[in-house]
Amino acid sequence: MTATTPPGIADIHAAAARLAGLIVETPLIESQELNKRFGGRTL
């Protein structure tokens, strides 16, 4: 991967491995009001 090429699946897996144990997963809260206002799903 370079600055001009998008990351490939191997790059994504490598990044996930580097971040393992460092990321705290948090719940997503959906806003029905924003969904209506913007015409799509908003988290």
PyMOL Python script that loads the backbone (N, CA, C, O; Angstrom):
from pymol import cmd

cmd.read_pdbstr("""\
ATOM      1  N   MET A   1       0.839  -1.179   0.000  1.00  0.00           N
ATOM      2  CA  MET A   1       0.000   0.000   0.000  1.00  0.00           C
ATOM      3  C   MET A   1       0.883   1.241   0.000  1.00  0.00           C
ATOM      4  O   MET A   1       1.882   1.311   0.716  1.00  0.00           O
ATOM      5  N   THR A   2       0.498   2.209  -0.810  1.00  0.00           N
ATOM      6  CA  THR A   2       1.180   3.501  -0.829  1.00  0.00           C
ATOM      7  C   THR A   2       0.139   4.596  -0.629  1.00  0.00           C
ATOM      8  O   THR A   2      -1.049   4.316  -0.469  1.00  0.00           O
ATOM      9  N   ALA A   3       0.596   5.839  -0.639  1.00  0.00           N
ATOM     10  CA  ALA A   3      -0.331   6.958  -0.458  1.00  0.00           C
ATOM     11  C   ALA A   3      -1.332   7.057  -1.604  1.00  0.00           C
ATOM     12  O   ALA A   3      -2.381   7.683  -1.453  1.00  0.00           O
ATOM     13  N   THR A   4      -1.023   6.447  -2.749  1.00  0.00           N
ATOM     14  CA  THR A   4      -1.908   6.559  -3.909  1.00  0.00           C
ATOM     15  C   THR A   4      -2.733   5.311  -4.169  1.00  0.00           C
ATOM     16  O   THR A   4      -3.616   5.334  -5.027  1.00  0.00           O
ATOM     17  N   THR A   5      -2.476   4.231  -3.460  1.00  0.00           N
ATOM     18  CA  THR A   5      -3.259   3.012  -3.652  1.00  0.00           C
ATOM     19  C   THR A   5      -4.081   2.729  -2.397  1.00  0.00           C
ATOM     20  O   THR A   5      -3.611   2.950  -1.281  1.00  0.00           O
ATOM     21  N   PRO A   6      -5.296   2.245  -2.577  1.00  0.00           N
ATOM     22  CA  PRO A   6      -6.124   1.944  -1.409  1.00  0.00           C
ATOM     23  C   PRO A   6      -5.594   0.710  -0.680  1.00  0.00           C
ATOM     24  O   PRO A   6      -4.890  -0.107  -1.274  1.00  0.00           O
ATOM     25  N   PRO A   7      -5.926   0.573   0.595  1.00  0.00           N
ATOM     26  CA  PRO A   7      -5.487  -0.608   1.334  1.00  0.00           C
ATOM     27  C   PRO A   7      -6.187  -1.857   0.809  1.00  0.00           C
ATOM     28  O   PRO A   7      -7.347  -1.810   0.399  1.00  0.00           O
ATOM     29  N   GLY A   8      -5.475  -2.953   0.828  1.00  0.00           N
ATOM     30  CA  GLY A   8      -6.048  -4.234   0.436  1.00  0.00           C
ATOM     31  C   GLY A   8      -6.473  -5.001   1.675  1.00  0.00           C
ATOM     32  O   GLY A   8      -6.287  -4.533   2.799  1.00  0.00           O
ATOM     33  N   ILE A   9      -7.038  -6.169   1.471  1.00  0.00           N
ATOM     34  CA  ILE A   9      -7.521  -6.976   2.591  1.00  0.00           C
ATOM     35  C   ILE A   9      -6.379  -7.362   3.527  1.00  0.00           C
ATOM     36  O   ILE A   9      -6.576  -7.424   4.740  1.00  0.00           O
ATOM     37  N   ALA A  10      -5.193  -7.621   2.988  1.00  0.00           N
ATOM     38  CA  ALA A  10      -4.043  -7.962   3.839  1.00  0.00           C
ATOM     39  C   ALA A  10      -3.662  -6.776   4.723  1.00  0.00           C
ATOM     40  O   ALA A  10      -3.287  -6.962   5.881  1.00  0.00           O
ATOM     41  N   ASP A  11      -3.755  -5.562   4.184  1.00  0.00           N
ATOM     42  CA  ASP A  11      -3.469  -4.362   4.971  1.00  0.00           C
ATOM     43  C   ASP A  11      -4.473  -4.205   6.109  1.00  0.00           C
ATOM     44  O   ASP A  11      -4.109  -3.839   7.227  1.00  0.00           O
ATOM     45  N   ILE A  12      -5.724  -4.481   5.815  1.00  0.00           N
ATOM     46  CA  ILE A  12      -6.781  -4.360   6.820  1.00  0.00           C
ATOM     47  C   ILE A  12      -6.578  -5.381   7.928  1.00  0.00           C
ATOM     48  O   ILE A  12      -6.718  -5.055   9.107  1.00  0.00           O
ATOM     49  N   HIS A  13      -6.250  -6.619   7.557  1.00  0.00           N
ATOM     50  CA  HIS A  13      -5.996  -7.655   8.565  1.00  0.00           C
ATOM     51  C   HIS A  13      -4.764  -7.314   9.402  1.00  0.00           C
ATOM     52  O   HIS A  13      -4.759  -7.540  10.612  1.00  0.00           O
ATOM     53  N   ALA A  14      -3.733  -6.778   8.778  1.00  0.00           N
ATOM     54  CA  ALA A  14      -2.521  -6.395   9.510  1.00  0.00           C
ATOM     55  C   ALA A  14      -2.824  -5.270  10.495  1.00  0.00           C
ATOM     56  O   ALA A  14      -2.333  -5.285  11.624  1.00  0.00           O
ATOM     57  N   ALA A  15      -3.620  -4.305  10.079  1.00  0.00           N
ATOM     58  CA  ALA A  15      -3.997  -3.208  10.976  1.00  0.00           C
ATOM     59  C   ALA A  15      -4.817  -3.730  12.148  1.00  0.00           C
ATOM     60  O   ALA A  15      -4.617  -3.303  13.285  1.00  0.00           O
ATOM     61  N   ALA A  16      -5.737  -4.647  11.880  1.00  0.00           N
ATOM     62  CA  ALA A  16      -6.552  -5.230  12.951  1.00  0.00           C
ATOM     63  C   ALA A  16      -5.675  -5.965  13.954  1.00  0.00           C
ATOM     64  O   ALA A  16      -5.907  -5.883  15.160  1.00  0.00           O
ATOM     65  N   ALA A  17      -4.669  -6.681  13.464  1.00  0.00           N
ATOM     66  CA  ALA A  17      -3.755  -7.400  14.359  1.00  0.00           C
ATOM     67  C   ALA A  17      -2.954  -6.423  15.213  1.00  0.00           C
ATOM     68  O   ALA A  17      -2.737  -6.669  16.400  1.00  0.00           O
ATOM     69  N   ARG A  18      -2.514  -5.316  14.616  1.00  0.00           N
ATOM     70  CA  ARG A  18      -1.755  -4.313  15.378  1.00  0.00           C
ATOM     71  C   ARG A  18      -2.609  -3.659  16.459  1.00  0.00           C
ATOM     72  O   ARG A  18      -2.100  -3.294  17.518  1.00  0.00           O
ATOM     73  N   LEU A  19      -3.896  -3.511  16.196  1.00  0.00           N
ATOM     74  CA  LEU A  19      -4.787  -2.831  17.136  1.00  0.00           C
ATOM     75  C   LEU A  19      -5.444  -3.770  18.146  1.00  0.00           C
ATOM     76  O   LEU A  19      -6.099  -3.309  19.081  1.00  0.00           O
ATOM     77  N   ALA A  20      -5.276  -5.079  17.966  1.00  0.00           N
ATOM     78  CA  ALA A  20      -5.902  -6.049  18.866  1.00  0.00           C
ATOM     79  C   ALA A  20      -5.509  -5.758  20.310  1.00  0.00           C
ATOM     80  O   ALA A  20      -4.333  -5.575  20.621  1.00  0.00           O
ATOM     81  N   GLY A  21      -6.505  -5.717  21.180  1.00  0.00           N
ATOM     82  CA  GLY A  21      -6.269  -5.461  22.591  1.00  0.00           C
ATOM     83  C   GLY A  21      -6.216  -3.987  22.950  1.00  0.00           C
ATOM     84  O   GLY A  21      -6.179  -3.644  24.131  1.00  0.00           O
ATOM     85  N   LEU A  22      -6.212  -3.110  21.958  1.00  0.00           N
ATOM     86  CA  LEU A  22      -6.142  -1.670  22.217  1.00  0.00           C
ATOM     87  C   LEU A  22      -7.480  -0.969  22.020  1.00  0.00           C
ATOM     88  O   LEU A  22      -7.683   0.145  22.503  1.00  0.00           O
ATOM     89  N   ILE A  23      -8.376  -1.618  21.319  1.00  0.00           N
ATOM     90  CA  ILE A  23      -9.652  -1.011  20.964  1.00  0.00           C
ATOM     91  C   ILE A  23     -10.719  -1.407  21.977  1.00  0.00           C
ATOM     92  O   ILE A  23     -10.834  -2.575  22.348  1.00  0.00           O
ATOM     93  N   VAL A  24     -11.494  -0.426  22.419  1.00  0.00           N
ATOM     94  CA  VAL A  24     -12.625  -0.682  23.303  1.00  0.00           C
ATOM     95  C   VAL A  24     -13.892  -0.536  22.472  1.00  0.00           C
ATOM     96  O   VAL A  24     -14.181   0.539  21.947  1.00  0.00           O
ATOM     97  N   GLU A  25     -14.641  -1.624  22.358  1.00  0.00           N
ATOM     98  CA  GLU A  25     -15.882  -1.569  21.594  1.00  0.00           C
ATOM     99  C   GLU A  25     -16.955  -0.898  22.440  1.00  0.00           C
ATOM    100  O   GLU A  25     -17.113  -1.208  23.621  1.00  0.00           O
ATOM    101  N   THR A  26     -17.682   0.014  21.834  1.00  0.00           N
ATOM    102  CA  THR A  26     -18.771   0.704  22.512  1.00  0.00           C
ATOM    103  C   THR A  26     -20.051   0.500  21.717  1.00  0.00           C
ATOM    104  O   THR A  26     -20.003   0.321  20.500  1.00  0.00           O
ATOM    105  N   PRO A  27     -21.193   0.527  22.391  1.00  0.00           N
ATOM    106  CA  PRO A  27     -22.450   0.333  21.666  1.00  0.00           C
ATOM    107  C   PRO A  27     -22.770   1.540  20.795  1.00  0.00           C
ATOM    108  O   PRO A  27     -22.406   2.671  21.116  1.00  0.00           O
ATOM    109  N   LEU A  28     -23.452   1.282  19.698  1.00  0.00           N
ATOM    110  CA  LEU A  28     -23.927   2.349  18.823  1.00  0.00           C
ATOM    111  C   LEU A  28     -25.392   2.603  19.135  1.00  0.00           C
ATOM    112  O   LEU A  28     -26.164   1.666  19.338  1.00  0.00           O
ATOM    113  N   ILE A  29     -25.765   3.856  19.172  1.00  0.00           N
ATOM    114  CA  ILE A  29     -27.148   4.216  19.445  1.00  0.00           C
ATOM    115  C   ILE A  29     -27.724   4.860  18.190  1.00  0.00           C
ATOM    116  O   ILE A  29     -27.194   5.845  17.675  1.00  0.00           O
ATOM    117  N   GLU A  30     -28.814   4.282  17.716  1.00  0.00           N
ATOM    118  CA  GLU A  30     -29.445   4.793  16.501  1.00  0.00           C
ATOM    119  C   GLU A  30     -30.417   5.912  16.853  1.00  0.00           C
ATOM    120  O   GLU A  30     -31.146   5.823  17.841  1.00  0.00           O
ATOM    121  N   SER A  31     -30.423   6.949  16.053  1.00  0.00           N
ATOM    122  CA  SER A  31     -31.320   8.082  16.262  1.00  0.00           C
ATOM    123  C   SER A  31     -32.430   8.052  15.220  1.00  0.00           C
ATOM    124  O   SER A  31     -32.192   8.327  14.044  1.00  0.00           O
ATOM    125  N   GLN A  32     -33.632   7.720  15.651  1.00  0.00           N
ATOM    126  CA  GLN A  32     -34.767   7.686  14.728  1.00  0.00           C
ATOM    127  C   GLN A  32     -35.056   9.077  14.169  1.00  0.00           C
ATOM    128  O   GLN A  32     -35.425   9.213  13.003  1.00  0.00           O
ATOM    129  N   GLU A  33     -34.891  10.108  14.995  1.00  0.00           N
ATOM    130  CA  GLU A  33     -35.122  11.481  14.535  1.00  0.00           C
ATOM    131  C   GLU A  33     -34.145  11.863  13.425  1.00  0.00           C
ATOM    132  O   GLU A  33     -34.546  12.432  12.410  1.00  0.00           O
ATOM    133  N   LEU A  34     -32.858  11.548  13.618  1.00  0.00           N
ATOM    134  CA  LEU A  34     -31.874  11.849  12.571  1.00  0.00           C
ATOM    135  C   LEU A  34     -32.112  10.998  11.332  1.00  0.00           C
ATOM    136  O   LEU A  34     -31.926  11.472  10.211  1.00  0.00           O
ATOM    137  N   ASN A  35     -32.522   9.747  11.521  1.00  0.00           N
ATOM    138  CA  ASN A  35     -32.855   8.894  10.375  1.00  0.00           C
ATOM    139  C   ASN A  35     -33.928   9.556   9.519  1.00  0.00           C
ATOM    140  O   ASN A  35     -33.814   9.614   8.295  1.00  0.00           O
ATOM    141  N   LYS A  36     -34.975  10.055  10.179  1.00  0.00           N
ATOM    142  CA  LYS A  36     -36.064  10.719   9.449  1.00  0.00           C
ATOM    143  C   LYS A  36     -35.569  11.996   8.777  1.00  0.00           C
ATOM    144  O   LYS A  36     -35.883  12.259   7.616  1.00  0.00           O
ATOM    145  N   ARG A  37     -34.803  12.775   9.506  1.00  0.00           N
ATOM    146  CA  ARG A  37     -34.348  14.069   8.994  1.00  0.00           C
ATOM    147  C   ARG A  37     -33.444  13.913   7.776  1.00  0.00           C
ATOM    148  O   ARG A  37     -33.561  14.671   6.813  1.00  0.00           O
ATOM    149  N   PHE A  38     -32.533  12.920   7.816  1.00  0.00           N
ATOM    150  CA  PHE A  38     -31.555  12.769   6.741  1.00  0.00           C
ATOM    151  C   PHE A  38     -31.916  11.686   5.730  1.00  0.00           C
ATOM    152  O   PHE A  38     -31.207  11.496   4.742  1.00  0.00           O
ATOM    153  N   GLY A  39     -33.010  10.981   5.973  1.00  0.00           N
ATOM    154  CA  GLY A  39     -33.473   9.986   5.018  1.00  0.00           C
ATOM    155  C   GLY A  39     -32.594   8.755   4.937  1.00  0.00           C
ATOM    156  O   GLY A  39     -32.496   8.131   3.880  1.00  0.00           O
ATOM    157  N   GLY A  40     -31.960   8.400   6.030  1.00  0.00           N
ATOM    158  CA  GLY A  40     -31.105   7.214   6.061  1.00  0.00           C
ATOM    159  C   GLY A  40     -30.829   6.809   7.486  1.00  0.00           C
ATOM    160  O   GLY A  40     -31.291   7.449   8.431  1.00  0.00           O
ATOM    161  N   ARG A  41     -30.086   5.761   7.631  1.00  0.00           N
ATOM    162  CA  ARG A  41     -29.756   5.254   8.961  1.00  0.00           C
ATOM    163  C   ARG A  41     -28.580   6.027   9.539  1.00  0.00           C
ATOM    164  O   ARG A  41     -27.528   6.131   8.907  1.00  0.00           O
ATOM    165  N   THR A  42     -28.757   6.565  10.735  1.00  0.00           N
ATOM    166  CA  THR A  42     -27.725   7.346  11.405  1.00  0.00           C
ATOM    167  C   THR A  42     -27.389   6.676  12.725  1.00  0.00           C
ATOM    168  O   THR A  42     -28.268   6.423  13.548  1.00  0.00           O
ATOM    169  N   LEU A  43     -26.111   6.393  12.918  1.00  0.00           N
ATOM    170  CA  LEU A  43     -25.668   5.779  14.172  1.00  0.00           C
ATOM    171  C   LEU A  43     -24.789   6.740  14.924  1.00  0.00           C
ATOM    172  O   LEU A  43     -24.309   6.418  16.010  1.00  0.00           O
TER     173      LEU A  43
END
""", "prot")
cmd.dss("prot")
cmd.show_as("cartoon", "prot")
cmd.util.cbc("prot")
cmd.orient("prot")
